Amino acid sequence: MAAAVPEPAPDQPERTREVGRAPDVDALLDRGVELFDTDRLQAAAICFRAAADRGSAVAWFDLGNTLRRLDLLDDAEAAYREAIAGGETDALLNLGLLLVDRERWDEAVAELRAAAAQGSTAAWHPLGYVLAEVGDLDGAHDALTVAVASGDADAAVTLAHLLRDAGDLSAALGRLREASSLGEPTAAGLAAAWEWEATGDASLEPRLRAEVERSSAACDALARLLAADGRRREAIDVLEDGAERGFTDLFLRLGNLLHDAGEPEAAARAFEQDIATGDSFGHQNLGVVLEELGDVGGALEQYRIGADLGDAMAAESLARLRADVDRGRA
């Protein structure tokens, strides 16, 4: 099936002229790449489609990439399949990745295996990820091991998570050391964090401090170490600094520490920032703070949102507070 591409609107003569000025396939491809690289994606798609209609499998591949960027996923899939049918085997990997994004796991496995069989070392890591998602942990381990052997540092981190979840912390830490040696910037901090979580060893503080600029996990573990040692203000500072560096997963713990420190307004702001990242569990925490501040309506709204998003604790808080309101206790 041919991929659907937006037709040039009447007020887009420049796009029509661009295609018209480049009638041969190579020129169309070159112009399409130029447009793609400057984020003029619809115009790029028109060029690639024109080249594809002249029989270019490469153009179908490029069209698939462009349509994927435009979030036209059905059309992107169709374009990749046209490219593969025309002998463009590089499209196997991209089709597999698109299917991963769409959580069509069995189809993704088939395409990624085909890409790997064609020599794509980049297929092994996503293949391992998908196999883990469908519960084939042995297959995931094998695929990730191949990916690491090819020099994929990110795959080493994924394999470390797999090993840790299976209870083999020693092997997981070994894979993190391997990832670090391959240049993965967060692996050393993650290793220090996992070691602290397993041992509670306060002597890990210097290692954690050395990694806080690169690793959210190191920030989180260091903050917990400091809080456990009674240095709550230092812990808050670590989390605030980490959040400013872009580690948005720290907002929830920051809010909890601020709440425990008796700073409800600051805690509420942290929970609001956590919610802005898409964390559905932040609504329960924000509701608790708002309830303590006397904002019953705001608390009810946050509990309701959390409950609607599937948070069982928020649902319980909503039912409790509604009952209190009905009895005149709130």
C-alpha positions in Angstrom: 0.0 0.0 0.0 1.4 3.4 -0.9 1.8 5.9 2.0 -0.5 8.9 2.0 1.3 12.2 1.9 -0.3 15.6 2.4 -0.9 17.2 -1.0 0.4 20.8 -1.5 -2.3 23.3 -0.7 -3.0 26.1 -3.2 -1.1 28.5 -1.0 2.0 26.4 -1.1 3.4 27.0 -4.7 7.0 26.9 -3.5 6.7 23.3 -2.6 5.3 22.4 -6.0 8.1 24.3 -7.7 10.7 22.6 -5.5 9.5 19.2 -6.8 9.2 20.4 -10.3 12.7 21.8 -10.3 14.2 18.3 -9.4 12.7 15.8 -11.8 15.3 13.0 -11.3 15.4 10.6 -8.4 18.8 11.7 -7.0 17.8 15.3 -7.1 14.5 14.6 -5.4 16.3 12.6 -2.7 18.9 15.3 -2.2 16.3 18.0 -1.9 14.2 15.9 0.4 17.2 15.4 2.7 17.9 19.1 2.7 14.3 19.8 3.7 14.2 17.1 6.3 17.4 18.4 7.9 15.8 21.8 8.2 12.5 20.4 9.7 10.5 21.3 6.6 8.9 17.9 6.9 5.8 18.1 4.7 7.9 19.5 1.8 10.5 16.7 2.4 7.7 14.1 2.3 6.5 15.4 -1.1 10.0 15.1 -2.5 10.5 11.6 -1.1 7.1 10.5 -2.4 7.9 11.8 -5.8 11.2 9.8 -5.8 9.4 6.7 -4.4 6.9 6.9 -7.3 9.8 6.7 -9.6 10.8 3.4 -8.1 13.3 4.3 -5.4 13.3 2.0 -2.4 15.6 4.4 -0.6 13.0 7.1 -1.1 10.3 4.9 0.6 12.7 4.5 3.5 13.3 8.3 3.8 9.5 8.9 3.4 8.9 6.5 6.3 11.3 8.4 8.5 9.7 11.7 7.6 6.1 10.5 8.2 7.2 9.0 11.5 8.5 12.5 12.5 5.1 13.9 11.4 3.4 11.3 13.7 1.7 9.8 10.7 2.4 6.3 12.0 0.2 4.2 9.8 1.6 5.9 6.7 5.1 5.6 8.0 4.6 1.9 8.5 3.3 1.5 5.0 6.3 3.4 3.6 8.8 1.2 5.5 7.0 -1.9 4.2 7.3 -0.6 0.6 11.0 0.1 1.2 11.6 -3.4 2.5 9.7 -4.9 -0.5 12.0 -2.9 -2.7 15.1 -4.4 -1.1 15.9 -1.5 1.3 16.8 -3.7 4.3 17.8 -0.8 6.5 14.0 -0.1 6.8 13.7 -3.4 8.9 15.2 -1.7 11.9 13.1 1.4 11.6 9.9 -0.6 11.1 10.8 -2.6 14.2 11.3 0.5 16.2 8.0 2.0 15.1 6.3 -1.2 16.1 8.0 -1.0 19.5 6.6 2.5 19.9 3.2 1.1 19.1 3.6 -1.8 21.5 3.0 -4.4 18.8 5.5 -6.6 20.5 5.3 -9.8 18.4 5.6 -7.9 15.1 8.4 -5.8 16.5 10.3 -9.0 17.5 9.9 -10.4 14.0 11.2 -7.2 12.3 14.0 -6.6 14.7 15.2 -10.3 14.4 15.1 -9.8 10.6 17.1 -6.6 10.9 19.7 -8.3 13.1 19.9 -11.2 10.6 20.7 -8.6 8.0 23.7 -7.4 10.1 22.1 -4.5 12.0 23.9 -4.4 15.3 21.6 -1.6 16.4 18.7 -4.1 16.4 19.9 -6.2 19.3 19.2 -3.6 22.0 15.6 -2.9 21.1 15.1 -6.6 20.5 16.3 -7.4 24.0 14.0 -4.7 25.4 11.0 -6.1 23.7 11.8 -9.7 24.6 12.0 -8.6 28.3 8.6 -6.8 27.9 7.0 -10.1 26.7 8.6 -12.1 29.4 11.3 -13.9 27.4 14.1 -13.0 29.9 16.6 -15.6 28.6 16.1 -14.3 25.0 16.4 -10.7 26.3 19.6 -11.5 28.1 21.1 -13.1 25.0 20.1 -10.2 22.7 21.4 -7.6 25.1 24.7 -9.5 25.5 25.2 -9.4 21.8 24.4 -5.7 21.8 26.9 -5.0 24.5 29.6 -7.0 22.7 29.0 -4.7 19.7 29.9 -1.7 21.9 26.3 -0.6 22.8 26.8 1.2 26.2 23.0 1.8 26.6 22.4 -1.9 26.2 24.8 -2.6 29.0 22.6 -0.4 31.3 19.5 -2.2 30.2 21.1 -5.5 30.8 22.2 -4.3 34.3 18.5 -3.5 35.1 17.5 -7.0 33.9 20.1 -8.7 36.0 19.2 -6.6 39.1 15.6 -7.4 38.7 16.5 -11.1 38.6 18.4 -10.7 41.9 21.9 -10.8 40.6 23.3 -7.4 41.9 26.9 -8.4 41.4 26.5 -9.2 37.7 24.4 -6.0 37.3 27.1 -3.9 38.8 29.6 -5.5 36.5 27.5 -4.5 33.5 27.3 -1.0 34.8 31.1 -0.8 35.1 31.2 -2.1 31.5 28.7 0.6 30.4 30.8 3.3 32.1 34.0 2.0 30.4 32.1 2.3 27.1 31.3 6.0 27.8 27.8 5.8 29.3 27.7 8.9 31.5 25.2 7.8 34.1 26.3 4.3 34.8 28.8 5.0 37.6 26.2 7.0 39.5 23.6 4.3 39.1 26.1 1.7 40.3 26.9 3.8 43.4 23.1 4.3 44.0 22.4 0.6 43.8 25.2 -0.3 46.1 23.9 2.2 48.7 20.4 0.9 48.4 21.7 -2.7 49.0 24.0 -1.8 51.9 23.1 1.5 53.4 26.9 2.1 53.5 27.5 5.8 54.4 31.0 5.5 53.1 29.5 5.7 49.6 28.8 9.4 50.1 31.9 10.6 48.2 31.1 8.3 45.2 27.6 9.6 45.1 28.6 13.2 45.3 31.1 12.7 42.5 28.2 11.6 40.2 25.4 14.0 41.1 25.9 16.2 38.0 25.5 13.3 35.7 23.1 10.9 37.4 19.6 11.4 38.8 20.0 8.1 40.7 23.1 9.4 42.4 21.2 12.5 43.5 18.3 10.5 44.8 20.5 8.1 46.7 22.7 10.8 48.1 19.6 12.7 49.3 18.3 9.6 51.1 21.7 9.0 52.7 21.8 12.6 54.0 18.2 12.5 55.2 18.9 9.2 57.0 21.9 10.8 58.7 19.8 13.7 59.9 21.0 16.2 57.3 17.7 17.0 55.8 18.6 20.5 54.6 21.6 19.1 52.7 19.3 16.5 51.2 16.9 19.1 50.0 19.7 21.1 48.5 20.9 18.1 46.6 17.5 17.4 45.2 16.8 21.1 44.3 20.2 21.3 42.5 19.4 18.0 40.6 16.0 19.2 39.6 17.5 22.5 38.3 19.9 20.3 36.2 16.8 18.7 34.6 16.4 15.6 36.7 12.6 16.0 36.9 12.1 12.6 38.5 13.4 14.1 41.7 10.5 16.5 42.3 8.4 13.9 44.1 11.1 13.1 46.7 11.9 16.8 47.0 8.2 17.5 47.8 8.2 14.7 50.4 11.3 16.1 52.1 10.0 19.6 52.1 6.8 18.4 53.6 8.6 16.5 56.3 10.7 19.6 57.0 7.5 21.6 57.7 7.5 23.6 54.4 4.1 22.8 53.0 4.0 25.6 50.4 7.4 24.7 49.0 6.3 21.0 49.0 3.1 21.9 47.1 5.2 23.6 44.4 7.5 20.6 44.1 4.5 18.3 43.8 3.0 20.6 41.1 6.3 20.4 39.2 6.2 16.6 39.6 2.7 16.5 38.2 3.8 18.6 35.2 6.2 15.8 34.3 3.3 13.4 33.9 3.6 11.6 37.2 0.1 10.5 38.2 1.1 9.8 41.8 2.0 13.4 42.5 -1.7 14.2 42.8 -2.1 12.2 46.0 0.9 14.0 47.6 -0.3 17.4 46.5 -3.8 16.6 47.8 -2.4 15.7 51.2 -0.5 19.1 51.4 -3.5 21.1 50.3 -5.7 19.3 52.8 -3.2 20.2 55.6 -3.3 23.8 54.4 -7.1 23.9 54.6 -7.8 23.9 50.9 -10.4 21.1 51.0 -11.7 21.8 47.5 -8.2 21.7 46.0 -7.4 18.5 47.9 -10.6 16.9 46.6 -9.7 17.8 43.1 -6.2 16.4 43.3 -7.4 13.2 44.9 -10.1 12.9 42.2 -7.5 13.3 39.4 -5.2 10.8 41.0 -8.0 8.3 41.4 -9.1 8.8 37.8 -5.5 8.0 36.7 -5.6 4.7 38.7 -3.9 5.7 41.9 -5.6 3.5 44.6 -4.2 5.6 47.5 -5.7 8.7 45.9 -9.0 6.9 45.5 -9.0 6.0 49.2 -8.1 9.6 50.2 -10.9 10.9 48.0 -13.5 8.6 49.6 -12.2 9.5 53.1 -12.3 13.3 52.6 -15.7 13.2 50.9 -17.0 11.3 53.9 -15.5 13.9 56.2 -17.1 16.7 54.2 -20.5 14.9 54.3 -20.2 14.6 58.1 -19.1 18.2 58.5 -15.6 17.3 59.7 -13.7 19.1 56.9 
